[in-house]
Amino acid sequence: MSIEKITSKIISEAQELRDKTLSEAAAQSDAVLAEARKKAEDMVEDSRKRGVEEKEKIISRRKSVADIDCRKVFLAKKQELIGQCFDRAVDDIIAMDKDRYTELLTALGTNSGMTGGQLIFNENERAAIGQKVVDALNSRIEGGSFSLSEETRPLRGGYMLMCGQTFINNTIEALVEEARPELTAEVAKMMFPA
């Protein structure tokens, strides 16, 4: 065999080996790339799923907070309206017929258990009905020694009964406020039926 044929054969075998090696390397490269793409796709999908789950959790938490805040606002508004209802009750009692109103204030004094003292009204009621209430108390309570105080106070309605250092709050505000705990649930049912 001649040197040219041997050289040619070596070159040919080297080229075949080179082509085979390049083909195997390309196949391995394609496999590595395919595996890397698959891992990347899996990572992207996993991140997307976690992102969706996290988004849902955040939305759920925010919705829960918003629901709680909404209930707080609604409850505060309900309480405000109930408070206005009790304020109006004070106004309605004060605005009732003067004879009935005088009778109510007399009954408050009679039920106080006191037999005497000074009645302190606001300026308007002192002038309009103060003496009538004092006279009614003195006539109803045996040994009654009630008097009308010269002092006035910024009361909405009713009076303070002062006997020495003792004060009995017979104001309409106090009367309504005393009844408020018992009546709040009933008022709420009437105002906000389920």
Legacy VTK file of the C-alpha trace (Angstrom):
# vtk DataFile Version 3.0
C-alpha trace
ASCII
DATASET POLYDATA
POINTS 194 float
0.000 0.000 0.000
1.297 3.336 -0.878
1.854 6.216 1.477
-0.822 8.206 -0.263
-3.374 5.485 0.253
-2.366 5.082 3.900
-2.467 8.863 4.416
-5.757 9.038 2.630
-7.118 6.171 4.737
-5.920 7.828 7.979
-7.428 11.140 6.926
-10.655 9.401 5.976
-10.828 7.511 9.310
-9.969 10.706 11.182
-12.751 12.537 9.347
-15.200 9.708 10.170
-14.085 9.793 13.805
-14.381 13.559 13.802
-17.887 13.413 12.256
-18.940 10.693 14.706
-17.525 12.667 17.666
-19.181 15.871 16.491
-22.472 14.028 15.966
-22.286 12.482 19.466
-21.313 15.863 20.958
-24.222 17.536 19.120
-26.580 14.830 20.407
-25.282 15.260 23.985
-25.495 19.013 23.612
-29.086 18.732 22.352
-29.927 16.404 25.279
-28.315 18.785 27.806
-30.123 21.750 26.230
-33.449 19.838 26.196
-32.969 18.907 29.859
-32.036 22.505 30.716
-35.084 23.793 28.816
-37.295 21.271 30.635
-35.872 22.327 34.031
-36.284 26.000 33.108
-39.873 25.387 31.981
-40.564 23.442 35.182
-39.039 26.263 37.252
-41.059 28.868 35.375
-44.261 26.816 35.791
-43.512 26.234 39.467
-42.856 29.960 39.951
-46.055 30.792 38.079
-48.063 28.384 40.250
-46.487 29.767 43.425
-47.115 33.283 42.143
-50.780 32.457 41.490
-51.088 30.829 44.931
-49.366 33.777 46.622
-51.560 36.194 44.676
-54.656 34.296 45.827
-53.427 34.337 49.433
-52.758 38.080 49.262
-56.168 38.718 47.686
-57.831 36.540 50.320
-56.043 38.314 53.179
-56.838 41.743 51.752
-60.467 40.745 51.257
-60.658 39.516 54.860
-59.187 42.785 56.117
-61.586 44.750 53.905
-64.525 42.695 55.210
-63.490 43.356 58.805
-63.038 47.068 58.108
-66.427 47.160 56.385
-68.080 45.488 59.374
-66.368 47.969 61.714
-67.620 50.919 59.656
-71.109 49.423 59.462
-71.159 48.739 63.214
-69.912 52.249 63.989
-72.647 53.711 61.781
-75.259 51.518 63.484
-74.033 52.668 66.903
-74.090 56.279 65.743
-77.689 55.915 64.535
-78.728 54.195 67.760
-77.044 57.004 69.711
-78.990 59.548 67.659
-82.157 57.630 68.462
-81.483 57.930 72.197
-80.593 61.624 71.803
-83.886 62.139 70.038
-85.668 60.314 72.863
-84.241 62.903 75.266
-85.498 65.685 72.999
-88.932 64.047 72.667
-89.301 63.656 76.433
-88.299 67.280 77.015
-90.750 68.413 74.333
-93.729 66.490 75.733
-96.802 68.242 77.086
-95.734 70.448 80.045
-98.220 68.843 82.465
-97.017 65.319 81.609
-93.402 66.481 81.738
-93.941 68.086 85.154
-95.565 64.854 86.341
-92.547 62.839 85.115
-90.082 65.115 86.927
-92.216 64.936 90.079
-92.232 61.127 89.889
-88.430 61.126 89.559
-88.157 63.196 92.739
-90.706 61.052 94.561
-88.793 57.879 93.649
-85.480 59.350 94.800
-86.215 58.521 98.432
-85.330 62.049 99.536
-87.679 64.240 101.562
-85.988 67.525 100.837
-83.283 69.374 98.977
-82.711 71.952 96.310
-83.705 71.356 92.711
-81.222 72.715 90.158
-82.691 73.136 86.652
-81.443 74.648 83.434
-82.408 78.303 82.925
-85.481 77.693 80.747
-87.013 74.910 82.810
-86.293 76.723 86.057
-88.416 79.618 84.832
-91.114 77.524 83.111
-91.770 74.606 85.478
-89.244 74.673 88.330
-91.608 75.934 91.003
-94.420 73.599 89.824
-92.158 70.570 90.342
-91.046 71.832 93.769
-94.662 72.406 94.829
-95.761 68.995 93.529
-92.934 67.242 95.409
-93.706 69.084 98.652
-97.376 68.149 98.394
-96.754 64.469 97.563
-93.997 63.655 100.022
-94.955 63.795 103.677
-92.705 66.334 105.381
-91.354 67.427 101.959
-88.986 70.357 102.155
-87.900 70.918 98.596
-86.883 74.307 97.237
-85.908 75.805 93.928
-82.197 76.612 93.709
-81.076 79.964 92.342
-78.255 78.067 90.612
-78.804 76.789 87.082
-76.768 74.280 85.101
-76.418 73.462 81.406
-78.731 70.447 81.590
-80.785 69.366 78.602
-83.798 68.611 80.757
-84.777 67.541 84.250
-82.888 68.592 87.372
-80.189 67.795 89.868
-81.478 67.251 93.417
-78.963 68.533 95.937
-79.303 67.555 99.579
-76.224 68.673 101.520
-73.226 67.115 99.772
-75.395 64.529 98.010
-76.533 65.023 94.427
-79.184 62.902 92.754
-79.163 63.116 88.983
-82.783 63.416 87.847
-81.894 64.753 84.426
-83.597 63.384 81.352
-80.153 62.569 79.889
-79.390 60.399 82.925
-82.816 58.759 82.768
-82.355 57.819 79.101
-78.715 56.787 79.621
-79.773 54.520 82.502
-82.322 52.785 80.266
-79.943 52.572 77.299
-78.224 49.223 78.100
-81.586 47.489 78.439
-83.097 49.095 75.342
-80.181 49.112 72.888
-80.775 45.570 71.605
-84.499 46.240 71.171
-83.835 49.540 69.385
-81.279 47.827 67.118
-83.819 45.118 66.196
-86.389 47.762 65.340
-83.959 49.875 63.305
-82.084 47.019 61.597
-84.376 44.023 61.208
-82.529 40.905 60.083
LINES 1 195
194 0 1 2 3 4 5 6 7 8 9 10 11 12 13 14 15 16 17 18 19 20 21 22 23 24 25 26 27 28 29 30 31 32 33 34 35 36 37 38 39 40 41 42 43 44 45 46 47 48 49 50 51 52 53 54 55 56 57 58 59 60 61 62 63 64 65 66 67 68 69 70 71 72 73 74 75 76 77 78 79 80 81 82 83 84 85 86 87 88 89 90 91 92 93 94 95 96 97 98 99 100 101 102 103 104 105 106 107 108 109 110 111 112 113 114 115 116 117 118 119 120 121 122 123 124 125 126 127 128 129 130 131 132 133 134 135 136 137 138 139 140 141 142 143 144 145 146 147 148 149 150 151 152 153 154 155 156 157 158 159 160 161 162 163 164 165 166 167 168 169 170 171 172 173 174 175 176 177 178 179 180 181 182 183 184 185 186 187 188 189 190 191 192 193
